[in-house]
Structures are given as C-alpha cells and as structure tokens.
Amino acid sequence: MHPPTALKKRLNELGLRSRLRAHPRTQGRILAPAGLLRRLPSAPGLYFPFYHDVLPAYAGDLRRHLRTLSRHGPMIGWDEALAVLAGDKPLTGPMFCLSFDDAHLSWRDVAAPILLEMKVPAMFFLTSGMVGQQGNLTWQDCRQLSAAGFQFGSHTVTHHRLADQDDETAAREIRDSKREIEDELGIEVTDFAAPYGHPAVDFRERDVRVARDAGYRSFATTLRPAMHPGDSPMWIRRQGLHPAWPIMAVRTRVHD
Ligand SMILES: [Zn+2]
C-alpha cells in the first residue's frame, strides 16, 4: 500500500472525511488554499464534474459553479462527450460534461430547474434500489426528468462497494439496475458509474468487463485527470464537487 492510500485509509478510520462531507462549506474552506496553486482549465481537455445532492441552500452556489465553468468552455451532454473521446467531435479547448449520482429528490426540485434555465445538459446516475424510498425520487419523477431531456445511467441497485461483492452479486448490481431503469423509464441505459469509484478499492477490472458484456458503452470512475480523444469510455474520469465549495476548492479538482 503506497502512502497516499494509507493516509486516506487512516483519515477514513478517524471519520474525518465523512465529518467533513457532512459540512461541505467547511470542507470547501479547507480545500480552498490548495486551489491557489491551480487554475481552472485553459488547455484542451474533457472534464466530467459531478455532484450528489443539491439542497435548496446551495442553489445559488450551483449556478455560480456552472456559470464559472461555462466561461472556460462549453457544457456538453454525455453522448457528445463520448463522441469527443472517440475522435468524432473536435476537442477545441476545455469542455465539461456534468453528472449527478444516487437518486436525490433535489435533482427534481433544485438541480433540474437550474440546468434547464441555464441550458446545461446532464446525466443522472441512478441507484435503482433507492428510487421510491423516503427522501429520494420516485420513478414518476425520473420519467419526468427523462422527458425533460436529461439522460439516465446506472449507479447499481444498492450502492454497495462492487469490489467487496462476489462475482454473482456484482454482476446482479450491474445488470439488474440497467434492466430496471430501462423497464421503468422506457429508455436504453448504456452508461454506468461505479459507487465511490476508485479502482481496486471500490471496483475491480472484473466489474468493467461485466459492464461491457451487459451492454454498457461507458463506465465512470472517480479518478480525476482530464480526458482526451483516444481515452477509453470504459474508464471515464470524473471530478467530484459539492456546490457549497468556493471556486478555489473547485480548482483543486478541475484544473489543467
Ligand atoms: Zn453514489
């Protein structure tokens, strides 16, 4: 185990990371100084920033993030991003492709109205087993978001860490979520995001293989560096953000 992983494990043990996650403004302030050494991208590169919940208190902050990013390059949809990776569309500068994970009710109430108003496309990676549970979207909500033009991908059934599952269970998480979202929304689901998203720790090569065999064309991780034409869509690198973070903190994740 190399030191950064050991440190990360230790921090997890201390519960610091989860405590900070529960206080995103504090987390953002702690991250911000490291943003001094970074700048938002100016060179050609494809970025996949993603969010989870967007509580009403952070609506203005999400707008600010999106306005800032869009000053650096266009916000494009998932299909267009995959076309850039395939070399079918030119990468003319920084480009941003937005996604949201889990099944948060705030996608309907807060995120979607902002995205529609700002004409920003987005992918929603849905944990199918969370749909209909308290505090989460219903299938009817998802159908309405889909009808409004948003894309849906799979984020497993239960949100368990795939790397911890035996072969059969992991395959069920990957395949059953696809089938259920397809049945409920009447669309084809071809994009997958692994819960937590770190290779080896959170998912294995096996899971990428199973996803490809199940008919997915893309597989998203939470590795952060920019992507370029020729990079594999079965290894999408996304940058996790929280709307409460100041732009200085965003710069620690989305940078040249
Ligand atoms: Zn998730």
Residues whose N, C-alpha, C, O or C-beta is under 5 A from the ligand:
A	BS01	ZN	D101 D102 P195 Y196
